[in-house]
Amino acid sequence: MFIRLISCTHKTRIIDVVYNASNSELVRTKTLVKNCIVLVDSLPFRQWYEAHYASPMGCKKGAKL
């Protein structure tokens, strides 16, 4: 079985630093370091998905818009 992976990259905003394994002080001060988990703005990826697949994200198949 072959699964085709699609990758897309877009410039986006970093909203928040959510987790850092080394030090919780870095989360409080929102310091970006290697291997920290961040929350990003999903709008560019949502727009690309809706344009590429011609279906809105987050809606069930039978739901009306």
VENLINLIN-V515546 format. One record per residue. N is the residue number from 0. RES is the residue in three letters. PHI is phi in degrees with one decimal (999 if undefined). Layout:
n=N res=RES phi=PHI
n=N res=RES phi=PHI
This chain:
n=0 res=MET phi=999
n=1 res=PHE phi=-112.7
n=2 res=ILE phi=-112.7
n=3 res=ARG phi=-87.6
n=4 res=LEU phi=-97.1
n=5 res=ILE phi=-114.5
n=6 res=SER phi=-118.0
n=7 res=CYS phi=-142.8
n=8 res=THR phi=-125.4
n=9 res=HIS phi=-142.6
n=10 res=LYS phi=-72.9
n=11 res=THR phi=-148.6
n=12 res=ARG phi=-93.4
n=13 res=ILE phi=-89.2
n=14 res=ILE phi=-86.8
n=15 res=ASP phi=-157.6
n=16 res=VAL phi=-92.4
n=17 res=VAL phi=-93.7
n=18 res=TYR phi=-149.2
n=19 res=ASN phi=-141.7
n=20 res=ALA phi=-70.9
n=21 res=SER phi=-81.3
n=22 res=ASN phi=-159.8
n=23 res=SER phi=-75.2
n=24 res=GLU phi=-64.4
n=25 res=LEU phi=-69.4
n=26 res=VAL phi=-72.2
n=27 res=ARG phi=-63.2
n=28 res=THR phi=-90.7
n=29 res=LYS phi=57.8
n=30 res=THR phi=-86.0
n=31 res=LEU phi=-88.2
n=32 res=VAL phi=-134.9
n=33 res=LYS phi=-62.8
n=34 res=ASN phi=68.7
n=35 res=CYS phi=-90.7
n=36 res=ILE phi=-99.4
n=37 res=VAL phi=-120.7
n=38 res=LEU phi=-104.5
n=39 res=VAL phi=-114.9
n=40 res=ASP phi=-74.2
n=41 res=SER phi=-92.2
n=42 res=LEU phi=-58.8
n=43 res=PRO phi=-61.6
n=44 res=PHE phi=-71.3
n=45 res=ARG phi=-63.8
n=46 res=GLN phi=-63.7
n=47 res=TRP phi=-64.1
n=48 res=TYR phi=-61.9
n=49 res=GLU phi=-67.8
n=50 res=ALA phi=-74.3
n=51 res=HIS phi=-75.8
n=52 res=TYR phi=-101.6
n=53 res=ALA phi=55.7
n=54 res=SER phi=-146.7
n=55 res=PRO phi=-71.3
n=56 res=MET phi=-80.8
n=57 res=GLY phi=84.1
n=58 res=CYS phi=-108.4
n=59 res=LYS phi=-76.7
n=60 res=LYS phi=-60.9
n=61 res=GLY phi=-93.1
n=62 res=ALA phi=-76.8
n=63 res=LYS phi=-87.0
n=64 res=LEU phi=-81.5
